Amino acid sequence: MTVAVKLTLAGVVLIALGVLALIYRGIPYQNEEQVLQVGPFRASAVQDKSIEIPPAVGAGMVGAGALLLIIGGRRRS
């Protein structure tokens, strides 16, 4: 696999991840937390949380991917 192909592949992956970051704007997950314990009895609560991804990060990934595509295309010719 040549350097040009690797750069092009990395560019495509970055663009795809950047577009997904712009569409979803975060990574949701659930956190189970123990809220009460009395003797052998336990009560827990599930909280929905999210890791926010700023739009600038997604746009930066798309831009970097486009740059890698351009560089990879120039190296082939």
Secondary structure, 3 states (H helix, E strand, C coil): CCHHHHHHHHHHHHHHHHHHHHHHCEEEEEEEEEEEEECCEEEEEEEEEEEECCHHHHHHHHHHHHHHHHHHHHHHC
